[in-house]
Amino acid sequence: MSTLLTKCDPRHIVTGRARYLLRKDTLVHAEILLENGWVYSGNDAAPVQASLAIAGGRILAVGTGDVIDATVGAGTQRVDLRGQLVVPGFQDAHIHPIFAGIEMLQCDLTGVGSAEEALAAIGAYAEENPDEPWILGAGWSMDLFPGGTPLRQQLDAVVPDRPVFLQNRDHHGAWANTAAFEAAGITAKTPDPDGGRFEREADGTPAGTVHEGAVDLFNHAKPAVPYELAYRGLLAAQELLLAQGITAWQDAWVPIPEGEHADNLQVYMDAAAAGDLRVRVTACQWWDRTAGISQLEAIKSRRDTVAAAIDPLQLDANSVKVMVDGVAENYTAAMHHVYLDHHGQHTENRGIEFFDPAEMKEFVTAIDAAGMQVHFHALGDRAVTDALDAVEAAREVNGPNDNRHHLAHLQVVRPEDTRRFAPLEAAANLQALWACHEDQMDTLTLPFLEPGAEQRHYPFGELAAHGARLVAGSDWPVSTADPVAAIHVAVNRRSPGSDAPPLGPESQQLTLKQILDAYTQGSAWINHREAQTGTLEPGKLADLAVLDINLFELPLEDLHRASVTQTWIGGECVYQRPATAALPETEAAQ
């Protein structure tokens, strides 16, 4: 009869590459043995041919030969990997699963290839859902429309009778029809709000596209997101993410709900209590730019409520999201240099910062003093400077601590700021999939930035060279959540199959190990779970992904060919690719 591992003894026996755990001097038998494959532990330079034994939800042994054989008992389930690669489970450090799941259940425009396809999809959705008072959804790409700004009349032609409000792919803007503007009471006389703007017709009438803070002016009129829809959205998102090998994430936008909107933090808590939440989640609470420093008390209270009710290995809420600026495509990313106009001439626009830098230093210092992490959206180089200044101010007042602040996106960073991350212990949160030439980059971004800006884009290699800790995420649903796709771009600086040149100099490319570690142990560290996850070694939780191809044996231009066949969390297989895809065999030990 197998002995189950309930609490790992720190004593390890190591024989070459083979390791196993003892408890009370008795060998613990494996419940699961993954064998005949490659194992990338995260502690080695590359994968090794090895087996991985699991007991009690944790890794019992990683190795080969007699030592591994000794862990196998009569009840051990043996999984033949057939040469596949086992890696630590991917952990997405910047993602929006509940919002993405809701959008999957609404009018989902992700992947449409033209304006005509988008309009056809909207019309079809409206026809299939005649009882919905508003047509809501997201996912359209700005490069499908001239200037990235579609018109209300285009929507009026397919849905004339109901309001339509559709956020774009990056969720920093939206497309609305005439009925939606009327329902929200927005007219030619409505001024642009602080931190946002309307595209307008010649007489001032809103043209159909709204940016940043202007999106919020529809909130009072749109239907609230009901709890049941948010819960279904979480489960739909989780199913998709498990199929991509993701075992943990940091949800980068969990707000205190307004009105009748579902409380996403409560959704997470309820799903955890019901056993429906399979992944490990850090809920990053939203810092409302209009609420001031007084909101910190409510944020701390919500953090403490989660901590009292849920195992922190499953769910915690000790992170705060601060949106410093916008995005470059609509000229709201905060830059040191002014944007250029369509003729290449200087404008007076340097983007939008949603907080005065002095104010941000004050509340970041207060968040830091409360023992909470700050997760910055900092896309433009001026936003990066001011976010680092805020971290530095907190360090000067509060001293060093283990809060692990991080800056996400980092599209443009000044050389002098890439050197500041390591001394400030601020992590660089990379959305690597964006670091390549694509239509939105080449038509809506690079032409409007200072000359030479391409060389400063997504300076991952420079950050790594200066000692910055790298973590990784997708920002899904802004772009795919697939870690393999992001890994491919981080290494190649071009998208799969593209004949475009790499984005920026070769020095900005990451090695395969650097980006794979960022997506596993780096993100585990940022979520304060590195003691339990992020690498494959005895005593840690058996959170892992199985890839059909050994990434380290592929030519770099073929990294995207790999895909996930299995995902394991706590020693349980929570995703297995359908049988038609030639899965590994699982059988009882003989």
Buried (B, 14 or more C-beta within 10 A) or exposed (E): EBBEBEEBBEEBEEEEBBBBBBBEEEBBBBBBBBBBBBBBBBEBEEBBEBBBBBBBBBBBBBBBEEBBEBBBBEEBBBBBBBBBBBBBBBBBBBBBBBBBBBBBEBBBBBEBEEBEBBBEBBBEBBEEEEEBEBBBBBBBBBBBBEEBBBBBEBBBEBBEEBBBBBBBBBBBBBBBBBBBBEBBEBEEEBEBBEBBBBBBBEEEBBBBBBBBBBBBBBEEBBEEBEBEBBBBBBBBBBBBBBBBBBBBBBBBBBBBBEEEBBBBBBBBBBBBEEEEBBBBBBBBBBBBBEEEEEBBEEBBEBBEBBBEEBEBBBBBBBBBBBBBBBBBBBBBBBBBBBBBEEEEEEEEBBBBBBBEBEBBBBBBBBBBBBEBBBBBBBBBBBBBBBBBBBBBBBBEBBEEBEBBBBBBBBBBBBEEBBBBBBEBBBBBBBBBBBBBBBEBBBBBBBBBBBEEBBEBBBBBBBBBEBEBBBBBBBBBBBBBBBBBBBBBBBBBBBBBEBEEEBBBBEEBBBEBBBBBBBBBBBBBBBBBBBEBBBBBBBBBBBBBBBBBBBBBEBEEBBBBBBBBBBBBBBBEBBBBBEEEEEBBEBEEEE
